[in-house]
């Protein structure tokens, strides 16, 4: 959960930029807004928020200056987010050879979702966080470790269903 309104707004900006970019490329590819493209656009919101939200949460949970926290979240989350984008591309690559309009549209739009979602989540959101991001959740590594220990103990004491 991102408990910072500013980080939530930065994540929203990253997702919005992704959707605007997707709509712009759709115009140049002569893909009209129809039921197929609108359904995939609604899926795009969920997929593009993934990398931006993870980056925002990683930034808030890191310790240090804004630049150090941004670098830490990129170091920690960059590779998994890139791997997720690559695996999504590989999963839909078989649709590239389809002759059906629906599958062609789905493939083209998913390529845009993967590219723009990764770009805005891994490049634009961290830049915005570095420039205007708020203070993190923790002031020191000791405070973070203490909070992690308390959470672990609370989870162990929780009643089992």
C-alpha positions in Angstrom: 0.0 0.0 0.0 1.4 3.4 -1.0 0.6 5.7 1.9 1.8 8.8 0.3 -0.6 10.9 -1.8 2.3 12.5 -3.8 3.7 9.1 -4.8 0.2 7.9 -5.7 -0.2 10.9 -8.0 3.2 10.3 -9.5 2.2 6.7 -10.2 -1.1 7.9 -11.7 0.9 10.3 -14.0 3.0 7.4 -15.2 -0.1 5.3 -15.9 -1.8 8.2 -17.6 1.3 8.9 -19.8 1.3 5.3 -20.8 -2.4 5.3 -21.8 -2.0 8.6 -23.8 1.0 7.2 -25.6 -0.9 4.0 -26.5 -3.8 6.0 -27.8 -1.5 8.2 -29.8 0.2 5.2 -31.5 -3.2 3.6 -32.1 -4.2 6.7 -34.1 -1.1 6.4 -36.3 -1.6 2.7 -36.8 -5.2 3.3 -37.9 -6.7 1.3 -35.1 -10.1 2.8 -34.2 -11.7 2.8 -30.8 -14.0 -0.2 -30.9 -14.9 -3.0 -28.4 -11.6 -4.8 -28.9 -9.4 -1.8 -28.4 -11.4 -0.5 -25.5 -11.2 -3.8 -23.7 -7.5 -4.0 -24.2 -7.2 -0.4 -23.0 -8.9 -1.3 -19.8 -6.5 -4.2 -19.4 -3.7 -1.7 -20.1 -4.6 0.3 -16.9 -4.0 -2.8 -14.8 -0.8 -3.8 -16.5 0.9 -0.4 -16.7 0.1 0.4 -13.0 2.2 -2.7 -12.0 5.7 -1.3 -12.7 4.8 2.2 -11.6 3.3 1.1 -8.3 6.1 -1.2 -7.5 8.6 1.5 -8.2 6.7 3.9 -6.0 6.5 1.4 -3.1 10.2 0.5 -3.5 11.1 4.2 -3.3 9.0 4.8 -0.2 10.4 1.7 1.6 14.0 2.5 0.9 16.3 4.5 3.2 18.4 7.5 2.3 18.2 10.6 0.1 15.7 10.7 -2.8 18.5 9.9 -5.2 19.7 6.9 -3.1 16.2 5.7 -2.6 15.5 5.9 -6.4 18.7 4.1 -7.2 17.9 1.4 -4.6 14.4 0.8 -6.0 15.8 0.7 -9.5 18.5 -1.8 -8.5 16.0 -3.9 -6.5 13.0 -3.8 -8.9 14.4 -3.0 -12.3 15.5 -6.5 -13.3 12.2 -8.2 -12.2 10.1 -5.6 -14.0 12.1 -6.0 -17.2 11.8 -9.8 -16.9 8.1 -9.4 -16.5 7.8 -7.2 -19.6 10.0 -9.6 -21.6 7.9 -12.7 -20.5 4.7 -10.9 -21.4 6.1 -10.1 -24.8 7.1 -13.7 -25.3 3.7 -14.9 -24.2 1.9 -12.9 -26.8 4.5 -13.2 -29.6 2.5 -16.1 -31.1 -0.3 -13.7 -31.9 2.0 -11.7 -34.3 1.3 -14.3 -37.0 -2.5 -14.3 -36.7 -4.7 -13.2 -39.5 -7.7 -12.4 -37.3 -8.3 -8.7 -36.7 -9.0 -9.2 -33.0 -5.7 -11.1 -32.4 -3.7 -8.6 -34.5 -5.2 -5.7 -32.6 -4.6 -7.5 -29.3 -1.0 -8.2 -30.2 -0.3 -4.6 -31.4 -1.9 -3.1 -28.3 -0.1 -5.5 -25.9 3.2 -4.6 -27.4 2.4 -0.9 -26.7 1.3 -1.8 -23.2 4.5 -3.7 -22.5 6.8 -1.0 -24.0 5.1 2.1 -22.6 4.3 0.5 -19.2 7.9 -0.6 -18.7 9.3 2.8 -20.0 7.1 4.9 -17.8 7.4 2.6 -14.8 11.2 2.2 -15.0 12.3 5.5 -16.4 9.7 8.3 -16.0 8.3 7.4 -12.5 11.8 7.1 -10.9 12.8 10.5 -12.5 9.7 12.1 -11.0 10.3 10.5 -7.7 13.9 11.7 -7.7 12.8 15.3 -8.5 9.8 15.7 -6.3 9.4 12.5 -4.2 8.5 12.8 -0.5 10.4 11.5 2.5 10.4 7.7 2.9 8.7 5.7 5.5 11.9 5.1 7.5 14.6 7.5 8.6 17.3 4.8 9.2 18.0 1.2 8.4 17.6 0.3 12.1 14.0 1.8 12.1 13.2 -0.2 9.0 14.6 -3.5 10.5 12.7 -2.9 13.7 9.5 -2.4 11.9 10.1 -5.5 9.8 10.7 -7.5 13.0 7.5 -6.2 14.6 5.5 -7.1 11.5 7.0 -10.6 11.5 6.2 -11.2 15.2 2.6 -9.9 14.6 2.2 -12.3 11.7 3.4 -15.2 13.8 0.9 -14.3 16.6 -2.1 -13.9 14.2 -4.8 -16.5 14.7 -4.8 -19.3 12.1 -8.1 -19.8 10.2 
